[in-house]
């Protein structure tokens, strides 16, 4: 059984998709952009990364989890030169999780709204299958 997860503590979907979908103990978080009402919330990649990770944390909490439940992350960056800036914030925010998630960083030509970062995640939520 699948269930959409939606929280007002993260940007609402801007199209035909869910913030996240829970299927059994697995939670699939859609790519999150650093936007509010169609506008990028910050200029620097670091600030955008922090905003997106906090959005993902809010979605996880709405599903009964937290960042420690994340098992896989894909990060899209608009320029390979942003790698170290994004990685520093990522490590700061997720540094306390018991097991670092598997991760992929993908440089892309451009992201929607001119964002520098987009992050999607997959989490395992044992005991919270809805």
N, C-alpha and C positions, 0 to 999 in steps of 0.2 A: 504494500500500500504506500502511496506517495502523498505527501502533504507539503503545500507551499508554506514557507516561513516568510513573514513580513513584519518588520518593526519600524516604527516611526523614528527610531534612533539611527537610521542609516538612510541614505538617499533612496527615494522610491524608484521602482523600475521606470525607465523611460522608453518603454516598448512592450512587446508581447513576451515577457519572461518574468520569472519570480526572482526575488532577492536570493532565495535559496530554496532547494527542494530536499526534503528528508525522505529517504527510502529505507525503511528499516533503521539500522543503527548508523547509516551513512548520511552525511549532510553535504550537499553539493552547493557551494556558494558561487553565484554568478560573478563574472568579472565586475569589480567595483571600481568606479572612477572617482576622482576627487572633485565631485561637482555637487552643487546645491542649486536647485531651480535652474538648471541648464548652464550654470556658470562655474568655471574652475575656481576652487576656493582659495588657492594659494599659488604663488609663482614658483617657488623652489621645488625641486623634485623631493627633497627631504620632507618638506611640509605636506606635500601631496601624498607621499608614502605613509606618513603618520596618520593623516586623515583617513586614507583607505583602510589601513590596518585597524583603526578604531571602528570604522564602519563594519568590517568583518567581525570584530569582537562583539559588537552589538547584535549582529545577526546570529552569531553563535550563542550568545546569551539568550536570545529569544527562543532558540531551539533547545536550551537546557545545557549548553556547553560553554567552553571558553577556548582561548588560543591553544591551550595544552592539548586539546582534542584534534587539532589540525594534523593531518598525516601527509598532505601534499599541497604545494603552492605553485602556481605559475604566475610569474611577474612579467608584464609587458612594459618595456621602456621605449620611449620615443627616440632615444639616442644612446649608443653604447657608452658614451662618455659619462652617462648618469649612473652607471653600474655601482661605483664605489659609494656615491652619495646615498643611493637607494639601499644598498647593502648595509651601510652603517646604521640607518634607522631601523631596518628590518631586524638586524641583530640586537639592537637596543630594546625594541618592543618585544621580540620573541625570545630574548636571551634567558629568561627564567623558566621557559617550558622544559619539562623533563627530557624530552626527546625532540631535537630539531626536526621539523618536517622535511620530507623530500622536497626538492625545489628545482625549478627551471626558470631562468631569466631569458626572455626572448626580446631582442631588439627588433623594433618594427619601424616602418616608415613614419607613421603618424597614428595618433589615437583620437577618438571622438572628442569634440569640444576643445581640441588643442591640448589635452592633458599630457603630462609627461609620464604618467604611471597608471597602469591598470593591474589589479591583482584578483585572481580567482583562487578559491581554496576548496579542498575536500577534507571533511572531518569525520572521525569515527566517534559516535556517541553511544557507548554501551549502556544498555538499560534504559534508553530513552526512545526506543522505537515507537513511533506513533501509529 
